[in-house]
Amino acid sequence: MLVRHYTDKHNFDYVVKDLGDYVFVTDDMDKEIICASCDKKLKFGDAYTSKEWFTASGIWGLWVCGDCYEKEWDRIKAALKEENDE
């Protein structure tokens, strides 16, 4: 699957990731999915919408695990602090 990965400074790269049979929506919260960032397997109900990983069109945020989601927020907060300090 071709995905878009945003880095700090609002740049992005296209990356090919094997996310298996990617699921955008399901009623099965126990369905096993793959984190778009670290490739860890997790349950759909435990996933978060990424702030950095998107479909190739950039419209849909992909699913990430809680650890990766926290790291994304840490990077966002650090970038905002850096902008405010300038």
Summary of the structure (lengths in Angstrom):
residues: 86
radius of gyration: 13.6
end to end distance: 37.8
largest distance: 46.3
contacts: 220
relative contact order: 0.20
helix: 30%
strand: 33%
